[in-house]
Amino acid sequence: MKTKKQKSECVSSWEIVFPNDANAHGTMFGGKIMAVMDKMAGIAASRYARHLVVTASTEWVHFKEPVRVGERIETTARVVWVGRSSMVVKIDVMAENFLTGDRRHCTTAHFNMVALDAEERPVRIPQLLVETDEEKRDFEIAEIVKKKALERKQSIDATNR
Ligand SMILES: CC(C)(COP(=O)(O)OP(=O)(O)OC[C@H]1O[C@@H](n2cnc3c(N)ncnc32)[C@H](O)[C@@H]1OP(=O)(O)O)[C@@H](O)C(=O)NCCC(=O)NCCS
């Protein structure tokens, strides 16, 4: 069956970083940033696939700069690669000082998401339409991310056997 290719849309959200989101040094917990990214990856992937989705793995998570209490964070997520039932979602977290408008790129990551049917089995989803130079670059990087993720899954599965 040939399915029509489709574009992916960027989704974004804003949060305020409160003291209970942060450690004793006043910087946001990595786990809290992961939770925000996971939520946004799920929204981007489910809107693309129009199916229930789950997170299969998180890849290339890089906490480049700390996020501080009081800052606003903007999280953006977009499906950048699609397989049969799986998607790679690229996520970026920017911190903004609302007084000055200064922005920093704090975290970047790729999440592997899988679309499921009503019986919670992986389901075929539409292929991704890749057009712009940025989309092509993101697609090529995501292909590497996906390959590495499957290699690691194989090693983990072999170790746990
Ligand atoms: C993710 C999950 C559905 C995969 O199930 P599975 O039986 O291994 O499925 P398959 O081997 O048929 O793989 C299905 C797809 O998932 C992809 N996949 C599975 N594990 C993956 C991983 N660790 N990293 C990247 N992709 C993965 C496969 O590449 C395949 O993609 P394709 O259809 O595009 O070729 C299953 O492991 C699961 O339900 N895990 C729990 C998810 C969860 O609870 N997440 C946290 C809360 S959302």
The ligand as an ORCA input file, in Angstrom:
! r2SCAN-3c Opt
* xyz 0 1
  C       8.116      0.910     21.825
  C       7.396     -0.444     21.641
  C       5.952     -0.192     21.201
  C       8.139     -1.215     20.562
  O       7.569     -2.466     20.510
  P       8.291     -3.683     19.726
  O       7.520     -4.904     19.964
  O       9.756     -3.644     20.031
  O       7.999     -3.270     18.276
  P       8.815     -3.574     16.971
  O      10.100     -4.313     17.210
  O       7.830     -4.150     16.010
  O       9.212     -2.113     16.503
  C       8.214     -1.167     16.155
  C       8.896      0.102     15.800
  O       9.471      0.663     16.964
  C      10.834      0.979     16.719
  N      11.550      0.834     17.992
  C      11.383     -0.127     18.918
  N      12.222      0.084     19.942
  C      12.931      1.192     19.634
  C      13.985      1.911     20.281
  N      14.464      1.543     21.483
  N      14.498      2.997     19.671
  C      14.029      3.404     18.472
  N      13.031      2.775     17.795
  C      12.506      1.666     18.384
  C      11.289     -0.010     15.681
  O      12.423      0.462     14.984
  C      10.060     -0.087     14.805
  O      10.058      1.031     13.929
  P       9.431      0.943     12.433
  O       8.054      0.370     12.562
  O       9.391      2.363     11.980
  O      10.340      0.082     11.619
  C       7.378     -1.279     22.959
  O       8.712     -1.621     23.303
  C       6.741     -0.540     24.126
  O       5.526     -0.462     24.235
  N       7.568     -0.027     25.058
  C       7.053      0.753     26.186
  C       6.821      2.199     25.796
  C       6.531      3.043     27.011
  O       5.892      2.606     27.932
  N       7.054      4.288     26.991
  C       6.953      5.174     28.118
  C       5.643      5.812     28.252
  S       5.030      6.592     26.801
*
